[in-house]
Amino acid sequence: MTFCRAPFTGITIDPAGNLNMCCSTANRRQFNTKISDIEDLGEFFLDTQMSELRQRMESRGLEKLPECKFCSRAVVNGLQAEVHNYNRYKIAEPLELRYLEVTTSNVCNQTCATCNSYFSTKWRKIEKHLPEEFQTNAKPSIIKTPDIDKILNVLPQLHHLNIKGGEPFADKNNLRILNKLVETNPTCEVIITSNFQNIPDEWWEPLSKLKNLIVGASIDGTSKTYDWIRSGNFENTYTNIQKFTSVVGYKPSINMCISIYNLFNLKETTDFFKGYTQNIYNVVYNPEHLSPNIIDSIKLKRLLLKQFEINPANISPNLWDIPTVEPELQKKRQDEFLRYTDSMNKIRGFNIFDIHPQLAEIF
């Protein structure tokens, strides 16, 4: 039985304002409660719904909770999962809110190929160009000022604050949160995940004053691979990473989301960012048609070994040991991949198969 500390340490607020146990929950409306429905986050953390969830976790474990199926699947396969991140946090005695993960909006300045309009407002402008089966049609969502105040109220008691997006640096609500944290709790661990496409000048002061800041750059490739996947400009992103290093005094970690699109760019990317802390265990499972496991497992291992000098030790176990898919289902997802990618090539204005001809050869 696997125990997870997530419901014993904090709350996650998603882009639509839903309150969740964690970012990996399989049911984003598990509590059927939004931040706008409550008066106080600390009180909700100790209330009936969270208490019932904690009881189920203690008595049944991660594997028996349907909302925990993604982490459960990873644990069964011996892979890295969010449960391992949450279990590094200490449980307060007496119990109180110590960890908060917040997405103040889905405002974003990129349209990553593995994302959708639920997490990026910019996706709404191009989603209509995709086949209907791939459209999410999520509306822009921004947490309103009275609800931001609820977040500000619990900042002094937090030990860990995780800010996600959308794009955190594109939403000034996050700037307000950081400035308040500098005033009330500057030693709180602050984790920010950004695409580093743009960091406005007013952000640099609070970033330089936080005592325990951990910032990750979402980098899914280099050069044209990056530009195609993330719809940004790699050179601009790298310039901002270098400026961050100069102003804040350390390098951000490099977080790579491994999809079918960057399999042939992994070694090039890890070599480019040699000297940076690199987190490359996050493998795409959703959307399912963009997961590396749409490739036959033997072919996948061969292409990985070719890149990483015939040494499995150089390859993330999350990718090397990725669960296989039944052949019939794999074929269905491959067909979906081709339809989706054809549309994305038109949207981008250049072709991922021209960048990586090997990808075309697989299909």
Sequence and secondary structure as in RCSB ss.txt:
>XXXX:A:sequence
MTFCRAPFTGITIDPAGNLNMCCSTANRRQFNTKISDIEDLGEFFLDTQMSELRQRMESRGLEKLPECKFCSRAV
VNGLQAEVHNYNRYKIAEPLELRYLEVTTSNVCNQTCATCNSYFSTKWRKIEKHLPEEFQTNAKPSIIKTPDIDK
ILNVLPQLHHLNIKGGEPFADKNNLRILNKLVETNPTCEVIITSNFQNIPDEWWEPLSKLKNLIVGASIDGTSKT
YDWIRSGNFENTYTNIQKFTSVVGYKPSINMCISIYNLFNLKETTDFFKGYTQNIYNVVYNPEHLSPNIIDSIKL
KRLLLKQFEINPANISPNLWDIPTVEPELQKKRQDEFLRYTDSMNKIRGFNIFDIHPQLAEIF
>XXXX:A:secstr
     HHHHEEEE TT BEES TT S TTSS  BGGG S HHHHHHSHHHHHHHHHHHHH GGG GGGHHHHHHH
HTT   HHHHHTTS   SS    EEEE  B   S   TT  TTT GGGGGTGGGS GGG       B  HHHHHH
HHHHGGG SEEEE SS GGG HHHHHHHHHHHHH TTSEEEEEE  S   GGGHHHHHH SEEEEEEE   SHHH
HHHHHSS HHHHHHHHHHHHHHHSS  EEEEEE GGGGGGHHHHHHHTTTS EEEEEE  SSGGGSGGGS HHHH
HHHHHHHTTT GGGS HHHHT     HHHHHHHHHHHHHHHHHHHHHHTS HHHH HHHHHH 
